[in-house]
Amino acid sequence: MKKILRISFWMLLIAGVIVLLTFIGQKHNETICHSFDLSIVGPDTDHLITAEELSEMIIIRTDTLKGKTLAEIDFNEIRRILNSIPYIKSADIQTEISGRLNIRIILRQALIRITNKNKRSYYIDTEGYLMPLNTGHPARVIIANGNINDGISDLGSPQLHVDSLAANSIVKELWEMAAYMKGSPFIKRMIGQIWVNASGELEMTPMIGNYTIHFGTMENMEEKFEKLVTFYRKGAGKAGWIDYKSIDLKYTNQVICSKT
């Protein structure tokens, strides 16, 4: 008898919870969306798109949100819109009991800007995803241009990643170099631009001074950067680099300088 009562109790409790959740869900769906808030969270620097632009895209493609019940709002469509925007890393959509709709966006962070030999430009983010430029929202990142034959015809959906490029792709190598430079604040402050010459070797333009750094190929990249840092901190500090025409890092255990 006691066992039957316990089973009956739990069955009634479960049924009650189901009824309550159904009631709450129905009331939630009938709630009117009275406000819509979209915000970008994370670092407040070099956003490739603004919260205002994202909000406008959603409102235009969903025929507004305010005044609709939550049941009338197609949240899957909102997710499709957000997922189609290459600058977005992730998006979280939440609704409040009051009817407020909140969207929190995390944007991708540009790491390097590439301009290929055909003058087509795009960014690559810290995770290796390619992104088109957004006029009016430039990112202050290292620039690489020159004889870059990337073979890329489309930056559309699905979003292109450097791992999908050829193993010896110069674009992938430039992205790896930019990631290394980002990890060294000293190097990041010193180098402003990378040029790929006709031979496929790299020439760098410093942030300070009017000279060229001949880097050569990507081979022994870390060793070359270490030589450059040592040179700046020790040798250049004494001799000064204002009159240098070039600094050559291509040779093992050597930094060869040429003056004007």
TORKOL-4160 file (C-alpha; in steps of 0.2 Angstrom, whole numbers, padded with zeros to 4 digits, m for minus):
260
<pt num="1" X="0000" Y="0000" Z="0000"/>
<pt num="2" X="0014" Y="0012" Z="0005"/>
<pt num="3" X="0023" Y="0008" Z="m0011"/>
<pt num="4" X="0007" Y="0012" Z="m0021"/>
<pt num="5" X="0005" Y="0028" Z="m0012"/>
<pt num="6" X="0023" Y="0033" Z="m0016"/>
<pt num="7" X="0021" Y="0029" Z="m0034"/>
<pt num="8" X="0005" Y="0039" Z="m0035"/>
<pt num="9" X="0013" Y="0054" Z="m0026"/>
<pt num="10" X="0028" Y="0054" Z="m0038"/>
<pt num="11" X="0016" Y="0052" Z="m0053"/>
<pt num="12" X="0005" Y="0067" Z="m0047"/>
<pt num="13" X="0021" Y="0077" Z="m0044"/>
<pt num="14" X="0028" Y="0074" Z="m0061"/>
<pt num="15" X="0011" Y="0078" Z="m0069"/>
<pt num="16" X="0010" Y="0094" Z="m0060"/>
<pt num="17" X="0027" Y="0099" Z="m0065"/>
<pt num="18" X="0023" Y="0095" Z="m0083"/>
<pt num="19" X="0007" Y="0106" Z="m0082"/>
<pt num="20" X="0016" Y="0120" Z="m0074"/>
<pt num="21" X="0030" Y="0120" Z="m0087"/>
<pt num="22" X="0017" Y="0120" Z="m0101"/>
<pt num="23" X="0008" Y="0134" Z="m0093"/>
<pt num="24" X="0024" Y="0144" Z="m0091"/>
<pt num="25" X="0030" Y="0140" Z="m0109"/>
<pt num="26" X="0013" Y="0146" Z="m0116"/>
<pt num="27" X="0013" Y="0162" Z="m0106"/>
<pt num="28" X="0031" Y="0165" Z="m0111"/>
<pt num="29" X="0027" Y="0163" Z="m0130"/>
<pt num="30" X="0012" Y="0175" Z="m0127"/>
<pt num="31" X="0024" Y="0188" Z="m0120"/>
<pt num="32" X="0026" Y="0204" Z="m0131"/>
<pt num="33" X="0044" Y="0208" Z="m0136"/>
<pt num="34" X="0044" Y="0226" Z="m0130"/>
<pt num="35" X="0063" Y="0230" Z="m0132"/>
<pt num="36" X="0078" Y="0222" Z="m0142"/>
<pt num="37" X="0096" Y="0225" Z="m0136"/>
<pt num="38" X="0111" Y="0219" Z="m0146"/>
<pt num="39" X="0128" Y="0222" Z="m0138"/>
<pt num="40" X="0146" Y="0217" Z="m0142"/>
<pt num="41" X="0156" Y="0209" Z="m0128"/>
<pt num="42" X="0174" Y="0207" Z="m0126"/>
<pt num="43" X="0189" Y="0219" Z="m0131"/>
<pt num="44" X="0183" Y="0236" Z="m0136"/>
<pt num="45" X="0195" Y="0239" Z="m0150"/>
<pt num="46" X="0195" Y="0237" Z="m0169"/>
<pt num="47" X="0178" Y="0230" Z="m0171"/>
<pt num="48" X="0175" Y="0225" Z="m0189"/>
<pt num="49" X="0157" Y="0228" Z="m0187"/>
<pt num="50" X="0146" Y="0238" Z="m0175"/>
<pt num="51" X="0131" Y="0233" Z="m0164"/>
<pt num="52" X="0121" Y="0246" Z="m0173"/>
<pt num="53" X="0125" Y="0238" Z="m0190"/>
<pt num="54" X="0121" Y="0221" Z="m0183"/>
<pt num="55" X="0104" Y="0227" Z="m0176"/>
<pt num="56" X="0099" Y="0235" Z="m0192"/>
<pt num="57" X="0103" Y="0218" Z="m0202"/>
<pt num="58" X="0092" Y="0208" Z="m0190"/>
<pt num="59" X="0078" Y="0221" Z="m0190"/>
<pt num="60" X="0078" Y="0223" Z="m0209"/>
<pt num="61" X="0077" Y="0204" Z="m0212"/>
<pt num="62" X="0065" Y="0200" Z="m0199"/>
<pt num="63" X="0053" Y="0214" Z="m0202"/>
<pt num="64" X="0056" Y="0221" Z="m0184"/>
<pt num="65" X="0055" Y="0212" Z="m0168"/>
<pt num="66" X="0046" Y="0224" Z="m0156"/>
<pt num="67" X="0028" Y="0222" Z="m0154"/>
<pt num="68" X="0028" Y="0203" Z="m0159"/>
<pt num="69" X="0025" Y="0189" Z="m0147"/>
<pt num="70" X="0040" Y="0178" Z="m0143"/>
<pt num="71" X="0031" Y="0164" Z="m0152"/>
<pt num="72" X="0030" Y="0175" Z="m0168"/>
<pt num="73" X="0049" Y="0178" Z="m0168"/>
<pt num="74" X="0059" Y="0166" Z="m0178"/>
<pt num="75" X="0074" Y="0164" Z="m0167"/>
<pt num="76" X="0081" Y="0151" Z="m0180"/>
<pt num="77" X="0081" Y="0164" Z="m0193"/>
<pt num="78" X="0090" Y="0176" Z="m0181"/>
<pt num="79" X="0103" Y="0163" Z="m0179"/>
<pt num="80" X="0105" Y="0160" Z="m0197"/>
<pt num="81" X="0107" Y="0179" Z="m0200"/>
<pt num="82" X="0121" Y="0180" Z="m0187"/>
<pt num="83" X="0130" Y="0164" Z="m0193"/>
<pt num="84" X="0131" Y="0171" Z="m0210"/>
<pt num="85" X="0141" Y="0186" Z="m0204"/>
<pt num="86" X="0159" Y="0182" Z="m0205"/>
<pt num="87" X="0165" Y="0194" Z="m0191"/>
<pt num="88" X="0155" Y="0185" Z="m0178"/>
<pt num="89" X="0163" Y="0172" Z="m0168"/>
<pt num="90" X="0148" Y="0167" Z="m0157"/>
<pt num="91" X="0131" Y="0174" Z="m0152"/>
<pt num="92" X="0120" Y="0171" Z="m0137"/>
<pt num="93" X="0101" Y="0175" Z="m0138"/>
<pt num="94" X="0091" Y="0176" Z="m0122"/>
<pt num="95" X="0073" Y="0182" Z="m0118"/>
<pt num="96" X="0067" Y="0189" Z="m0102"/>
<pt num="97" X="0051" Y="0186" Z="m0093"/>
<pt num="98" X="0047" Y="0205" Z="m0096"/>
<pt num="99" X="0048" Y="0203" Z="m0115"/>
<pt num="100" X="0066" Y="0210" Z="m0117"/>
<pt num="101" X="0076" Y="0201" Z="m0131"/>
<pt num="102" X="0095" Y="0201" Z="m0128"/>
<pt num="103" X="0108" Y="0196" Z="m0140"/>
<pt num="104" X="0126" Y="0196" Z="m0135"/>
<pt num="105" X="0140" Y="0195" Z="m0148"/>
<pt num="106" X="0158" Y="0190" Z="m0148"/>
<pt num="107" X="0167" Y="0196" Z="m0163"/>
<pt num="108" X="0182" Y="0189" Z="m0172"/>
<pt num="109" X="0199" Y="0198" Z="m0169"/>
<pt num="110" X="0208" Y="0202" Z="m0185"/>
<pt num="111" X="0227" Y="0197" Z="m0184"/>
<pt num="112" X="0233" Y="0201" Z="m0201"/>
<pt num="113" X="0227" Y="0210" Z="m0217"/>
<pt num="114" X="0232" Y="0202" Z="m0234"/>
<pt num="115" X="0232" Y="0211" Z="m0250"/>
<pt num="116" X="0236" Y="0199" Z="m0264"/>
<pt num="117" X="0244" Y="0202" Z="m0281"/>
<pt num="118" X="0227" Y="0206" Z="m0289"/>
<pt num="119" X="0225" Y="0220" Z="m0275"/>
<pt num="120" X="0211" Y="0210" Z="m0267"/>
<pt num="121" X="0211" Y="0213" Z="m0248"/>
<pt num="122" X="0205" Y="0203" Z="m0233"/>
<pt num="123" X="0208" Y="0199" Z="m0215"/>
<pt num="124" X="0213" Y="0183" Z="m0206"/>
<pt num="125" X="0208" Y="0182" Z="m0188"/>
<pt num="126" X="0217" Y="0175" Z="m0173"/>
<pt num="127" X="0209" Y="0158" Z="m0176"/>
<pt num="128" X="0214" Y="0157" Z="m0194"/>
<pt num="129" X="0197" Y="0162" Z="m0202"/>
<pt num="130" X="0197" Y="0173" Z="m0217"/>
<pt num="131" X="0186" Y="0189" Z="m0217"/>
<pt num="132" X="0182" Y="0202" Z="m0230"/>
<pt num="133" X="0185" Y="0220" Z="m0226"/>
<pt num="134" X="0171" Y="0231" Z="m0220"/>
<pt num="135" X="0173" Y="0249" Z="m0226"/>
<pt num="136" X="0174" Y="0261" Z="m0212"/>
<pt num="137" X="0180" Y="0249" Z="m0199"/>
<pt num="138" X="0199" Y="0246" Z="m0202"/>
<pt num="139" X="0209" Y="0235" Z="m0190"/>
<pt num="140" X="0226" Y="0241" Z="m0184"/>
<pt num="141" X="0235" Y="0225" Z="m0188"/>
<pt num="142" X="0251" Y="0220" Z="m0198"/>
<pt num="143" X="0249" Y="0222" Z="m0217"/>
<pt num="144" X="0256" Y="0209" Z="m0229"/>
<pt num="145" X="0256" Y="0213" Z="m0248"/>
<pt num="146" X="0266" Y="0211" Z="m0264"/>
<pt num="147" X="0268" Y="0195" Z="m0274"/>
<pt num="148" X="0255" Y="0185" Z="m0265"/>
<pt num="149" X="0246" Y="0172" Z="m0276"/>
<pt num="150" X="0233" Y="0165" Z="m0264"/>
<pt num="151" X="0222" Y="0156" Z="m0277"/>
<pt num="152" X="0207" Y="0162" Z="m0267"/>
<pt num="153" X="0191" Y="0165" Z="m0277"/>
<pt num="154" X="0177" Y="0167" Z="m0263"/>
<pt num="155" X="0177" Y="0172" Z="m0245"/>
<pt num="156" X="0158" Y="0167" Z="m0243"/>
<pt num="157" X="0150" Y="0153" Z="m0234"/>
<pt num="158" X="0156" Y="0141" Z="m0227"/>
<pt num="159" X="0169" Y="0153" Z="m0220"/>
<pt num="160" X="0187" Y="0149" Z="m0227"/>
<pt num="161" X="0200" Y="0144" Z="m0215"/>
<pt num="162" X="0219" Y="0144" Z="m0218"/>
<pt num="163" X="0220" Y="0125" Z="m0214"/>
<pt num="164" X="0210" Y="0122" Z="m0230"/>
<pt num="165" X="0223" Y="0131" Z="m0240"/>
<pt num="166" X="0238" Y="0121" Z="m0248"/>
<pt num="167" X="0251" Y="0116" Z="m0235"/>
<pt num="168" X="0264" Y="0128" Z="m0243"/>
<pt num="169" X="0252" Y="0142" Z="m0245"/>
<pt num="170" X="0261" Y="0159" Z="m0242"/>
<pt num="171" X="0245" Y="0165" Z="m0234"/>
<pt num="172" X="0245" Y="0152" Z="m0221"/>
<pt num="173" X="0264" Y="0155" Z="m0218"/>
<pt num="174" X="0260" Y="0174" Z="m0216"/>
<pt num="175" X="0246" Y="0170" Z="m0204"/>
<pt num="176" X="0258" Y="0160" Z="m0193"/>
<pt num="177" X="0271" Y="0174" Z="m0194"/>
<pt num="178" X="0258" Y="0186" Z="m0188"/>
<pt num="179" X="0253" Y="0175" Z="m0174"/>
<pt num="180" X="0271" Y="0174" Z="m0168"/>
<pt num="181" X="0273" Y="0193" Z="m0170"/>
<pt num="182" X="0258" Y="0196" Z="m0159"/>
<pt num="183" X="0265" Y="0185" Z="m0146"/>
<pt num="184" X="0280" Y="0196" Z="m0145"/>
<pt num="185" X="0275" Y="0214" Z="m0140"/>
<pt num="186" X="0292" Y="0221" Z="m0145"/>
<pt num="187" X="0292" Y="0214" Z="m0162"/>
<pt num="188" X="0274" Y="0219" Z="m0164"/>
<pt num="189" X="0279" Y="0237" Z="m0160"/>
<pt num="190" X="0293" Y="0237" Z="m0172"/>
<pt num="191" X="0286" Y="0230" Z="m0188"/>
<pt num="192" X="0273" Y="0238" Z="m0198"/>
<pt num="193" X="0272" Y="0230" Z="m0215"/>
<pt num="194" X="0277" Y="0214" Z="m0224"/>
<pt num="195" X="0281" Y="0214" Z="m0243"/>
<pt num="196" X="0283" Y="0198" Z="m0253"/>
<pt num="197" X="0295" Y="0201" Z="m0267"/>
<pt num="198" X="0295" Y="0193" Z="m0284"/>
<pt num="199" X="0307" Y="0179" Z="m0278"/>
<pt num="200" X="0294" Y="0175" Z="m0264"/>
<pt num="201" X="0306" Y="0182" Z="m0250"/>
<pt num="202" X="0300" Y="0194" Z="m0237"/>
<pt num="203" X="0305" Y="0212" Z="m0235"/>
<pt num="204" X="0298" Y="0221" Z="m0219"/>
<pt num="205" X="0295" Y="0239" Z="m0216"/>
<pt num="206" X="0298" Y="0245" Z="m0198"/>
<pt num="207" X="0287" Y="0257" Z="m0188"/>
<pt num="208" X="0302" Y="0268" Z="m0184"/>
<pt num="209" X="0316" Y="0272" Z="m0197"/>
<pt num="210" X="0317" Y="0273" Z="m0216"/>
<pt num="211" X="0325" Y="0256" Z="m0220"/>
<pt num="212" X="0321" Y="0239" Z="m0226"/>
<pt num="213" X="0323" Y="0222" Z="m0216"/>
<pt num="214" X="0327" Y="0208" Z="m0228"/>
<pt num="215" X="0320" Y="0193" Z="m0219"/>
<pt num="216" X="0321" Y="0180" Z="m0233"/>
<pt num="217" X="0310" Y="0165" Z="m0233"/>
<pt num="218" X="0300" Y="0158" Z="m0219"/>
<pt num="219" X="0314" Y="0146" Z="m0215"/>
<pt num="220" X="0321" Y="0148" Z="m0197"/>
<pt num="221" X="0308" Y="0161" Z="m0194"/>
<pt num="222" X="0310" Y="0161" Z="m0175"/>
<pt num="223" X="0329" Y="0162" Z="m0176"/>
<pt num="224" X="0328" Y="0177" Z="m0187"/>
<pt num="225" X="0316" Y="0186" Z="m0176"/>
<pt num="226" X="0327" Y="0182" Z="m0161"/>
<pt num="227" X="0342" Y="0190" Z="m0171"/>
<pt num="228" X="0332" Y="0205" Z="m0175"/>
<pt num="229" X="0327" Y="0208" Z="m0157"/>
<pt num="230" X="0345" Y="0205" Z="m0150"/>
<pt num="231" X="0351" Y="0218" Z="m0163"/>
<pt num="232" X="0339" Y="0231" Z="m0158"/>
<pt num="233" X="0342" Y="0229" Z="m0140"/>
<pt num="234" X="0361" Y="0228" Z="m0141"/>
<pt num="235" X="0369" Y="0233" Z="m0157"/>
<pt num="236" X="0357" Y="0246" Z="m0163"/>
<pt num="237" X="0355" Y="0254" Z="m0147"/>
<pt num="238" X="0373" Y="0259" Z="m0148"/>
<pt num="239" X="0376" Y="0263" Z="m0166"/>
<pt num="240" X="0358" Y="0269" Z="m0170"/>
<pt num="241" X="0348" Y="0264" Z="m0185"/>
<pt num="242" X="0343" Y="0281" Z="m0192"/>
<pt num="243" X="0355" Y="0280" Z="m0206"/>
<pt num="244" X="0353" Y="0262" Z="m0210"/>
<pt num="245" X="0347" Y="0257" Z="m0228"/>
<pt num="246" X="0344" Y="0239" Z="m0224"/>
<pt num="247" X="0346" Y="0225" Z="m0211"/>
<pt num="248" X="0348" Y="0208" Z="m0218"/>
<pt num="249" X="0343" Y="0193" Z="m0207"/>
<pt num="250" X="0345" Y="0179" Z="m0221"/>
<pt num="251" X="0362" Y="0173" Z="m0215"/>
<pt num="252" X="0365" Y="0161" Z="m0201"/>
<pt num="253" X="0371" Y="0169" Z="m0185"/>
<pt num="254" X="0373" Y="0186" Z="m0194"/>
<pt num="255" X="0364" Y="0202" Z="m0195"/>
<pt num="256" X="0371" Y="0212" Z="m0210"/>
<pt num="257" X="0368" Y="0231" Z="m0210"/>
<pt num="258" X="0370" Y="0243" Z="m0224"/>
<pt num="259" X="0370" Y="0262" Z="m0222"/>
<pt num="260" X="0365" Y="0275" Z="m0234"/>
